[in-house]
Amino acid sequence: MYDVAIIGAGVVGSYMAGELARQNLDVCVLEKHAEPGYKTSCTGIVSSECLALLNVTEDIIQQESRSAKIFSPSGNYIKVEKDITQAYVLDRPALDRVLASRAVSCGAEYYFSTPVTNIIINKRKVQIEAGKNANHVYIDARAIVIACGSIPALIKRLGLGSYTDSAYGAQAEVSCDSITEVEIYSGKQLAPGFFAWLVPIKHKRAKTGLLCSNNPKLYLNNLLETLEKQGKIRRAGYKISFGKIPLKPLSRTYKERLVVVGDAAGQVKPTTGGGIYFGILSAQVATKTLCEALQQDDLSARNLSRYQKGWQKILRQELDIDYWAHRFYSKLNDAQMNHIFDIIERHGVHESILTSPDITFDWHSKVILDVIRHRSLQKALEKLNLDNLVTKTH
Ligand SMILES: Cc1cc2nc3c(=O)[nH]c(=O)nc-3n(C[C@H](O)[C@H](O)[C@H](O)COP(=O)(O)OP(=O)(O)OC[C@H]3O[C@@H](n4cnc5c(N)ncnc54)[C@H](O)[C@@H]3O)c2cc1C
């Protein structure tokens, strides 16, 4: 009988496996793929705070970034730039491998090619059925961590409700000779309701992708064609990957003997779809709660509810404001967006925001509020008669 079984050897599952095993707990990780990082779809952009938490060596950093060009639908851009590195682009499959091997060195056991097919929770333990054919296993554990990304069917079967809003992320790695800084694109043609990106990495390669609510393949192909026509990328030897990203957290992320963490819990920034940092912060709260509950031998829902209170205390307000901003942005048409860009550029809104101590790569709510409250922008928003839109967004 393991103390904790973790479903999913992604960044969150393996981070947590390492932290729990370090506390001398018997931990196992069940992963459906044959190795960590296999089929991962992620650009791997994280802040320096997140990089410090992950505590990984420099060899998995593919690029450092301190500036970005943000393009309006009409093709104008504003450049945001800081003196020091703002974000790191990580080799995401390598990150998963590093975290898994660290967890193994702390004592965690991994079962690869072992998809979990059934979970039964009773008063004394959790029974897990996983794997196929020769790899078929039955595992008992005192507690279970669901860290398998957003799998709506599993979450529903466990009685944890549903994701009320989500998006697709689609990405390709391409050749890119001329672009040296991150570019972000907006507009209904390219990424309706969301945005697209081009992130240069080493060896004249780049990761380009977008978020959208449907048809990810279609929009990604359109993006690739557009960037190729502009001479920014070449598609030679490119690989495409997709993933579903929840934009709102589950209303319940625990029950008796169980916690849900990372994308599975919807702990993702709704503005960008980035989930690594918030997933790791939540994994820290989950680790602490589980360690205490195992020591007390009290894995009741009541005791584990401290996990939800803990992560919500850190993230709830941030996620609510970010989600509001995402909804607001998604309702703007291209003309409105162009106009807002114009005002931002003309009045140097981005420059004054950039010097604000509130600006950080991970925490967007304060910046969102600063932007909305900016005098010149408020006037522009009034003129655009967005009242109706704001009410709808609420
Ligand atoms: C195109 C794209 C780009 C992104 N870019 C960024 C970015 O730049 N920065 C950022 O912070 N975030 C980014 N994200 C989001 C980020 O990838 C996720 O937030 C992050 O991977 C969540 O980690 P996780 O461990 O919770 O889940 P995952 O990384 O999804 O890991 C889940 C693991 O569970 C396994 N699994 C699933 N089902 C089962 C099962 N039944 N049994 C056993 N194992 C199972 C999977 O194989 C996988 O290994 C991006 C997402 C996409 C789609």
The ligand as a Gaussian input file, in Angstrom:
#p B3LYP/6-31G(d) Opt

LIG

0 1
 C       -0.056000      24.771000     -26.854000
 C        0.125000      24.990000     -25.378000
 C        1.106000      25.871000     -24.927000
 C        1.276000      26.101000     -23.551000
 N        2.259000      26.943000     -23.155000
 C        2.462000      27.158000     -21.832000
 C        3.505000      28.019000     -21.390000
 O        4.253000      28.575000     -22.178000
 N        3.648000      28.211000     -20.043000
 C        2.825000      27.603000     -19.130000
 O        2.979000      27.845000     -17.919000
 N        1.845000      26.782000     -19.529000
 C        1.644000      26.526000     -20.850000
 N        0.674000      25.666000     -21.255000
 C       -0.124000      24.983000     -20.230000
 C        0.720000      23.870000     -19.592000
 O        1.127000      22.983000     -20.603000
 C       -0.112000      23.146000     -18.536000
 O       -0.652000      24.103000     -17.650000
 C        0.748000      22.159000     -17.767000
 O        1.260000      21.186000     -18.640000
 C       -0.096000      21.483000     -16.691000
 O        0.676000      20.486000     -16.083000
 P       -0.041000      19.228000     -15.429000
 O        1.062000      18.417000     -14.849000
 O       -1.167000      19.666000     -14.576000
 O       -0.701000      18.421000     -16.656000
 P       -0.008000      17.771000     -17.913000
 O        1.256000      18.434000     -18.249000
 O       -1.081000      17.697000     -18.939000
 O        0.361000      16.306000     -17.445000
 C       -0.617000      15.320000     -17.257000
 C        0.029000      13.947000     -17.379000
 O       -0.973000      12.974000     -17.057000
 C       -0.899000      11.901000     -18.003000
 N       -2.225000      11.245000     -18.031000
 C       -3.372000      11.708000     -18.574000
 N       -4.382000      10.813000     -18.384000
 C       -3.837000       9.776000     -17.695000
 C       -4.360000       8.534000     -17.201000
 N       -5.646000       8.185000     -17.373000
 N       -3.525000       7.709000     -16.559000
 C       -2.206000       8.021000     -16.365000
 N       -1.660000       9.180000     -16.821000
 C       -2.463000      10.049000     -17.464000
 C       -0.516000      12.599000     -19.291000
 O        0.040000      11.693000     -20.223000
 C        0.489000      13.642000     -18.795000
 O        1.799000      13.135000     -18.751000
 C        0.460000      25.417000     -22.618000
 C       -0.523000      24.535000     -23.060000
 C       -0.684000      24.310000     -24.423000
 C       -1.743000      23.346000     -24.886000

